[in-house]
Each structure stands twice: as structure tokens, then as C-alpha cells.
Amino acid sequence: MAKHYAIVKNKLNEVVQSPLKNWVRQNLEQLAGDFDPDNQTTSQIRSRLIKLKWNLRNSNSEVFLIRPDENNNIEFAEEIIAENRDDENENIEDEDTNDLTFSLEKDLQSAIRLNIETIELGLKIVDGGNERNTKAGRIDITAQDENRRKVIIELKAIEARPSVIAQTLAYMEAVSEEDKCEVRGIIIASGFSERVLLASRQIKNLKLIEYKFQFNFSERN
């Protein structure tokens, strides 16, 4: 099954690419109509978006749903589509894998919320236990460090790809503007692509943390 992506311009006028169902889950307030990504199939969501005048583009293994900008233009998506086609190092996932990833990220979020200081001593959660909505999207966890700086925590159940850098920076800027405060970022993932590692070294207020699963087995007769 082809991987489906949403490509949109956010309120910061940045081009953002996200797995389709993930984008819909995080942006339901932007959509007119009956969208339920946890119970609707990808095909049903695709059909609803096309009725809302989104543009459909296909490649051999990927489907792109593009929301036109205020000028009804989709040219901004051409470069990112070309990059997807040319980048042979990116992992291709089917929709079942995407749903599993969403479930794993929710479990990871729950575990971190219960043990926030395992991420960094002095951190405390300040979002009331719920994902925070901003003009850049929904933040997995918003915390505050011992120096009273807001800390944006972005979670990826699988290897983090380059788009996570722009996503996290957009969240950081949105919170900085809304709260008038200093903001840091933490990305937690099972691994990081080389491009993510390289980019993060140029961003002094961004930290990467790798998590690992641990399985314990005992025999039951």
C-alpha cells in the first residue's frame, strides 16, 4: 500500500510534510467536515480532502495530498515531492505501520509523562497533562526546566527524519511568541537519520535523546 502524505503551508508560511493520518489527527480544527482518522480508512480521508479541493499527486510508492495556499497555488509542494522521490534512504511504511507508530508514540508519551525527570533532572510538565495546541500544530509534551525555560518535547516512535527539525523549531517559535519566554526543544526517538544529527549540531537549544525498548521474559507453566 502506498504511503500517504499531507503537504501544507503552516501559519508561519513554512512547507510541512506529514503522514496523512497524523496530520489530520493534529489539525482537526482546520478541517471542515466529518473527519475521524482513528476509524476512517486512508481512502475515506483522501476522498474527503479531495472534496475540500486538496490536490492529489501520485508516485510509485507515495501519494501526496496538497492543500492549496491562499492563492490556490500548489507549486510550493513540487520541491518536497521531488525530494521524496529522489531520497532512497528514506524508509517506506504502509498505513498499518503508520497506525502502529501512532500507538507507540502515545504509549511513549504516557511513559514519559509518568517519569519526566528521567529525561532531564528538574523538568516538570506544564501542559496540564494534555497535548498543547499552537498555530504550528499540537505539541506532544510541554515542560519547564529548572531555569524556567519552556521545553518542547517531540516524540517519534521510529527513526526521526529531517522534517522533525522544522516541526520542532516551529513549535518552539510558536510557544516563544505566545508565552513571551525562552524556549528549548528535545526530540526523543528510537534513532536519528544522519541529516537530523548534522542539523541538530547547529541548534544550540535543541537536544536529541534516543530511547530503547527493554523486554523481560519469564517462563509460565
C-alpha positions in Angstrom: 0.0 0.0 0.0 1.3 3.4 -0.9 2.3 5.8 1.9 0.1 8.9 2.1 1.4 12.3 3.0 -0.2 15.7 3.6 1.8 18.7 2.3 0.6 22.1 3.6 1.9 25.6 4.4 1.5 26.3 8.1 0.8 29.7 9.7 4.5 30.5 9.6 4.4 30.1 5.8 6.6 27.0 6.1 6.1 24.0 3.9 5.3 21.0 6.1 5.1 17.3 5.1 3.5 14.9 7.5 2.0 11.3 7.3 -1.6 12.0 6.2 -3.4 10.5 9.2 -1.0 12.1 11.7 -1.6 15.5 10.1 -5.4 15.0 10.2 -5.3 13.9 13.9 -3.3 17.0 14.9 -5.3 19.5 12.8 -8.9 18.5 13.0 -9.8 22.1 13.9 -8.6 23.2 10.5 -10.9 20.8 8.6 -14.5 21.3 7.7 -16.4 18.1 7.6 -16.6 14.8 9.5 -13.1 13.5 9.9 -12.3 10.6 12.2 -8.7 9.3 11.4 -8.8 6.6 14.1 -11.9 5.0 12.5 -11.8 6.1 8.8 -9.6 4.4 6.2 -6.9 6.4 4.4 -9.0 6.2 1.2 -12.0 7.7 3.0 -9.9 10.6 4.3 -8.3 11.1 0.9 -11.8 11.3 -0.7 -12.9 13.9 1.9 -9.9 16.1 1.3 -10.3 16.0 -2.5 -13.8 17.2 -2.0 -12.3 20.1 0.0 -10.2 21.0 -3.1 -7.0 19.4 -2.0 -4.7 18.3 -4.9 -3.7 14.7 -5.4 -0.3 13.7 -6.7 1.0 10.1 -7.1 4.3 8.4 -7.4 5.2 4.7 -7.5 5.1 4.3 -3.7 3.7 7.5 -2.3 0.5 9.6 -2.5 0.6 13.3 -1.7 -2.4 15.3 -0.7 -1.6 19.0 -1.1 -3.7 21.8 0.4 -3.5 24.9 -1.9 -2.3 28.2 -0.4 -4.4 31.4 -0.2 -3.6 31.9 -3.9 -4.9 28.5 -4.8 -1.3 27.5 -5.7 0.4 24.2 -5.0 3.8 24.9 -6.6 5.4 25.1 -3.2 4.9 21.3 -2.9 6.9 20.4 -6.0 10.3 20.5 -4.4 9.4 18.4 -1.4 7.7 15.8 -3.7 10.9 15.6 -5.8 13.0 15.2 -2.7 10.8 12.3 -1.6 11.2 10.6 -4.9 14.9 11.0 -5.0 15.8 10.1 -1.4 16.4 6.4 -1.5 17.5 6.4 2.1 14.0 7.2 3.5 12.1 4.3 4.9 8.8 3.5 3.2 6.0 2.5 5.6 2.5 1.2 4.8 -0.6 2.6 6.5 -0.8 -0.2 9.1 2.8 0.6 10.2 1.8 4.3 10.4 -1.1 3.4 12.8 1.2 1.2 14.9 3.7 4.1 15.1 0.9 6.4 16.3 0.0 3.9 19.0 3.6 3.5 20.1 4.1 7.3 20.3 1.0 7.5 22.6 2.5 4.8 24.8 5.9 6.6 24.8 4.2 9.8 25.7 2.3 8.2 28.7 5.5 6.7 30.0 7.4 10.0 29.8 4.7 11.9 31.5 4.9 9.5 34.4 8.7 9.8 34.6 9.5 13.2 33.2 12.7 13.6 35.3 14.2 10.5 33.6 14.6 12.8 30.5 16.3 15.6 32.4 16.6 16.4 36.1 14.5 19.4 37.1 11.9 19.1 34.3 8.3 19.4 35.2 5.2 19.2 32.9 3.3 22.4 32.4 0.6 21.4 29.9 -1.9 20.1 32.3 -1.4 16.5 31.1 -2.7 17.3 27.6 -1.0 18.0 24.2 -0.8 21.7 23.7 -2.4 23.3 20.6 -0.4 26.1 18.9 -0.6 27.8 15.5 2.2 25.4 14.4 0.4 22.3 15.5 -0.1 20.1 18.5 2.9 19.6 20.9 3.4 16.1 22.4 4.6 17.4 25.8 5.3 20.9 27.1 7.6 21.1 30.1 9.6 23.6 32.0 13.2 23.2 33.1 14.9 24.4 36.4 15.8 27.7 34.8 12.1 28.3 34.0 12.6 27.9 30.2 9.8 26.2 28.4 10.8 22.8 26.9 9.1 21.5 23.8 9.3 17.6 23.7 8.6 16.0 20.3 8.3 12.2 20.2 9.0 9.8 17.4 8.4 6.1 17.9 10.7 5.3 14.9 13.8 6.9 13.5 13.5 10.6 13.3 13.7 12.1 9.8 14.8 15.6 8.7 11.3 17.0 8.8 11.3 16.6 12.6 13.8 19.5 12.9 11.5 22.0 11.1 8.5 20.6 13.0 10.1 21.1 16.4 11.5 24.5 15.6 8.1 25.7 14.5 6.6 24.5 17.8 9.4 26.3 19.7 8.8 29.6 17.9 5.0 29.4 18.4 5.4 28.9 22.1 8.0 31.6 22.3 5.6 34.1 20.6 2.6 33.0 22.7 4.3 32.9 26.1 7.0 35.5 25.6 9.6 33.3 27.1 12.8 31.4 26.3 12.2 28.0 24.7 14.3 24.8 24.3 13.5 21.7 22.3 14.0 18.0 23.0 13.4 15.3 20.3 13.0 11.8 21.6 13.2 8.9 19.0 14.3 5.4 18.6 17.1 6.7 16.3 18.1 9.7 14.2 19.0 9.9 10.5 22.4 11.4 9.7 20.8 14.6 8.4 19.0 15.1 11.7 22.2 14.6 13.7 24.1 17.1 11.5 21.3 19.7 11.6 20.9 19.4 15.4 24.6 20.3 16.0 23.9 23.8 14.6 21.0 24.4 17.0 22.2 25.1 20.5 18.8 24.9 22.2 17.8 21.6 20.7 18.7 18.2 22.3 18.3 14.7 20.9 17.5 11.7 23.1 17.4 8.1 21.9 15.2 5.6 23.7 15.3 1.9 23.7 12.8 -0.8 24.5 13.7 -3.4 27.1 11.9 -6.8 27.1 11.9 -9.1 30.1 10.8 -12.7 29.7 9.8 -15.3 32.3 8.5 -18.9 31.7 5.0 -19.6 32.8 3.8 -23.2 33.1 
